Structure formats: structure tokens, C-alpha cells
Amino acid sequence: MNETPKEISRRGALVGGLVGAAAIPLLGLGSIAQAAGLPDAFGPLHHVGVAIAPNFDEVLAKLTATIGLEFYQPVVETLTLRDEAGHVHTYTDRFTLSKGPEPHVELLDPVPGSFFGANPAHPVVELGYVVGDRLAELSAMLTANGMPLLGTIAVDPQPGAVGVAWHQVSNNFLIELLADDPVASMA
């Protein structure tokens, strides 16, 4: 397997109260937020991510062979992340996205000791959104609505979200906001 290290790449977000209504397009029901006259702040769902423990490679092979999903080459990236309290941690992770139209399926290789430290009984699931230059604004909105920031790229003295932001909706359920679409660097 030819894995490519990356500095910054992925992830995007949504959920909770009225904000959660924007996730409905995933179900093919249209945007309840738009139907209710509310702004669809996050745009379309980019991906649904699942941390696969313990056999990332085996699951990737099964999904490819059995149901015909095609995936980009897995990417290995080292991220230095800052949490809401200002603590900085460095993690190396591996992920891939399915090819084809959005929403993509994202497979994540769990990272022990991180918020992606999944186990078979409690997989980590995330909804990802590419939000462009609205990343800091939307991240602050999620935090204000009770979804704490678990990590963003640690750039000092930059306050707020940078590049990507992961927010906790509940245990093992995250929203990921991305400034840029990771597929552009994977294709």
C-alpha cells in the first residue's frame, strides 16, 4: 500500500437542535431547514465517517469486494491539534474516502488515546461538511450550542478553528467541519 503523509486535510460538520435539520438531505428527504425557512448553514453532507476497529484494511477490502464501493488510496496524516482548553496533542491517523458523488463513506483507522479511539463495541461516527471560509464561524456556533470543540489544527496564536474542527455531539458521535474538500488532494 502506498500511503502519503499529509499535513492538513479533512473533515466537516452538523447536528443538534435546528442545526441538525440540515442533515436531512442524507436521508433523501430534502432540507427541513430550508423548508422551515431557516438558513442551511452547513450545505450538503460531504461524508459519513466511521472509525473501524480493529481491522481497517479487512473492512476496506470487504466493502470493495462485496458491495463494490471504490475508495481512494488511504492517507496517513500527522495532525497537531488544539482542543477548546488550549491543550495541544499530535496524532497520526489513517483514513480513506469512497469515490463517487457525495456523501462519501469515510473509513478511519482508530487512534488510541484520541477522540478517534474507537473499539468494536463503541465505534466513532462523524458527519462531515466542507464549509470553506465559514469554518471559524460555524465552529463557534456549534460550541455555543453545547457541542464542544475536540480538536482543530494548532496554529498559534490563532484563536478558533483552523483548517478543520471536530465537535462532540455525544459520546462517539462527532461533527467535522472542513475548510477544504479532501477529495481534491486524493484524486
N, C-alpha and C positions, 0 to 999 in steps of 0.2 A: 504494500500500500504506500503510495506517495503522498505524505502528509506535508502541508505547507504551514509554517508558523505564520501567525498574523498578530499585529499589534492590537488594533481596534477593529471589531467587525460588528456584529449582530444585535438583534433583539428589539421589540416594540410592545404596545400595551393597551389595556382597558379593563373595566368592570366596576361594580359597586353602585347601588342606587340608580340614578338616572344615567350615569356614565355607562353602566352595564348594558343599557339598552342598545348601545351601538354594536354589541357583539352579535346581535340577532342575525345579521346577514350571513353568518356562518351556517345558520340553520336553513337558509334559503327563504326566509320569511320577509325579506326587505328590512329596512331600518326603522325600528319602532321609534327611535329618537327623531328621525326626520318626520315620520307620520304624526308624532306628537308636537311637531313644531319646534323641537329642540335642536341645537346645533349638533352635528355628527363630528365631534371634535377629533376623533382618532382616525377617521377614514376607514377603508376596508381592512379586514383582518388579513395580516400578512402570513402568519403561521401559527400552528398549534404545536408546541414543543412538549416532548415527554423525555424525562431522564430515564434511561433504560439501565436497570441494574439486574444482574451483574454482567450480562453478555451483549454488549453493544454490537459487536461485529456479527454475532449469531443472529440477532434480531434484524439487523440491516440486511443480511443475506436472505433470511426468510421472507421479509417483506418484498424484496426484489424478485425472488424466485416464485413465490406463492401468489401474490396479488398484482405483480407487475409494476410496482412503484419503481421509478428510476430516481436515483439520488446522485447529487454532486459528490465529488471526492471529499471525504471527511477532512475537516480543517482542524488543526491544532493551533490554539492561540494561548498566549500568556497575557493575562489581564491584571493590572494593578488597580484595585477597586477601593473606593472610599465609601463608607456607609454613612447613614444620617448623623451618627455621633462623631464623625470625622476619623474613625479608625481606618487604617489602610492595610489591605491584605493583598497578596499576589497569588493568583491561581492559574494553573494551566488546565485547559479543558479541551474537549474534542466534540465536534458536532457536525451534522450534515443536514441539508435541506432537500426535500423532494424536488424533482424537476417538474416543470409544467406550470399551469396557472395557479394563482393564489386562491385560497390559502394553501401554503406549503405545509408539509409534515416535517417537523424538525426533530431529529433524534439527538439526544445529549448523552454523552458519557458522564456519569456522575463524578463529582469531585468531592472526595471525603473532606469533611471539615468546612464545607462551603454551603451556601443555600441550595446548591445542586447536589447535595449528598444523599441522593435517593437510595432507597432499598426496595426490594421486591414487594414488601407489604405496603409501602407508602411512596409511590412514585411522585416525583415533582412534575407538575403540569404547568405550562405557561401559555398565555395568549400574547402574541407578538404583533406590534404595529410599527410601521415606518411613519414617523411623524415629522421628519425634516427639522426645520429651524424652530419648531414649536416644542422641542424636547424639554427644555428647562421649564417652560410654562405648564405643559401638561403633567410633567413630573411633580411640580409643586402642587398642582390641583389634586393629583392622586394622594399625595401626602396629607393635604388639608382635609381630604375625605376619609382619613383613617387607614390609608394603605401606605405603611412606612417604606421609605427608600432603603432597600437592602444593599444596593451597590450601584456605583457609577464609576466611570473612568476617573482615576485620581490624578487630577491636574491642579497643582497648587499655584496660586491661591484661588483658583476658580471656584466660586460657590455654585451650588446647584448641580443639576445633571449635565454631564458632558459625554457626548457620543452615544451612550446607551444608559438606560436606567431600568433596574429591576425593582418592582414594588411587590410587597406581600399583600395578597388579598386575604388569605387564610393559610394555615399550615399547609405546605407543599403545593400551594396554588399561587402563581405569580403572574404579574403583567410585566411585559418587557416593551419598553419604548426604544426605538432606534432612530438615530438621526439619518442614517443612510441604509439603503437596501443592501444586505449582504450578498444577495444573488449576483449583483453586478461584479463582485470580486471573485465569485465562484465559477462563473460560466466560462 
